[in-house]
Amino acid sequence: MVNGVSTTDSTAVTNSYSSTETTGDVAAALGKDDFLKLLVTQLKYQNPLEPLKDNEFIAQMAQFSSLEQMKNLNDTISDSYSMMMKGDAVGLLGKKVTILDEETQEQVSLLIDRVKFVEDSPVFYSGDSEISPSEILDIRT
């Protein structure tokens, strides 16, 4: 036991951190600061007679590096997807779209003259009429 914490306590902390689910929001599961705090805690409370082995340390660093790269890749893909969706939405400016009129239940053609983005989702306008993407049945030039 070192400073009131045994090596099994330190191992339990490590195991509970490493078994955190990685599905969902990866940043919430284990962030960069959390990893560094965990590493410092491991080094601080390790058994001096059995210090952290080099291969374990290198494996942890490789896992952390891989996690960081996956998070960066996910951010890049999300940004690219968002830009692509915005480009597609802007591409509808000046196009005629067909929607179903809720009152008459007849198809109506409207000219898209404005696009607004609400929480990264496009909302189209034809004059004062607001059109959601799910309402569009047909697109023409």
N, C-alpha and C positions, 0 to 999 in steps of 0.2 A: 504494500500500500504506500502510495506517494501522496503527501499533502492531503490525506483523508480520502483519496479517491483511488480505488484499486484498478488494476488493469482491466478487470472484467467490466467495471463500470464504464471505462473509456470505450471498450469494445462494444458494449451495449449501445452506447450513444452513437458510435459509428454505424453499427448494424441498423439501428432504427432510422438513421438518416439515409443510408444507402437503400433501404427497402421502401422508401417513399415512392408512391406511384408516379410514373413519368407520363402517364396519359393525361390529356387535358393541357392545362397551362404549365409548360415546363418551367417558366420563370418563377412561378409560385411554388413549385416543388423544391427547387434548389437553385438559388441564385449564386452569383459570383461571390458576394459578401458572405453568404452562408457557408459556402465551401471553404473559404479562407478561414473563417472562424472555427469551423470544424477541424481543419488541418492544424491550426494553432493549438486547439484544445487537445488534439491527439498528441502533438509533440510535447506539450506542457505536462501532460499526465502519463506519459509512457513510462514503462518500467525501465529504469536505467540499465538493468541487466539484460533486457531484451528490447533494445530500441527498435523503432519501426524499420522493417527491412526495406532495402532499396527498391526491390521489385514491387512491393506493395505501394510504396510512395509513387513510383513511376506509373504504375497502373492507375492510381487515383488521379494523377495529373493528366494522363492520357484520356481517362473518362471525362474529366472536367473539360479538357480541350475539345473533345468530340461533342459534348453537350453544347458548349459555347458556339461551335461552328454550326451545329444543327439549328440553334436558335437564330443565328445570323442568317442562315439560308432561308428559314421560315419567314423571317421579316422581309427579306428581299423578294421572295415569291409573293407574299401578301401585298407588298407595294406594287409589284409588277401587275398583279391581277387587278388591283384597284385602278391603276392607270389605264389598263386595257379596257376595263368596264366604262370608265369615264370617256375614253376615246370612242368607244362604240356608241355611247349615249349622245355625244356631240355629233356623231355621224348622222343622227336622225334629224338634225336641224334642216329645215327646208323640205323634208320628205312628207308625203301624205300617208297618214296611218288610218286604218279602219278600226273602229271600236264599236261596241254594242251599246246603244243608248238605253239606259236603265228604265226610262219612262216608257218609251215606245217599243222597246225590244227590237228595234231595227238597227241595221248596220249603218254607221255614219262615217264619212271620210273627213278628216281634219288635217290641217297643215301644221306641223310642229314648228313653232317660231321661237321657243325658249326652252332651255333645260336648266333645272335647278338641282343641286345635290344636297340631299338631307341624310346625314350620317352615312355618306358614301353611296347612297342609293339614289338613282336618278328619278326626278319627277319632271314630266314633260308638260308643256303648255301649248295650247292653241288659243290665242286670244286670252280670255279669262278662264277658259276651261282647263282644269288640272287633269292630267292623264297619268296613271301609274303604268309601269311596264307590263303588269299582268293584264291590263285591259286591252292591250294592242293585239288585234287579230291578224292584221296584214300591214305590210309596209310597201309603199310605191314611191317612185321618183317623181 
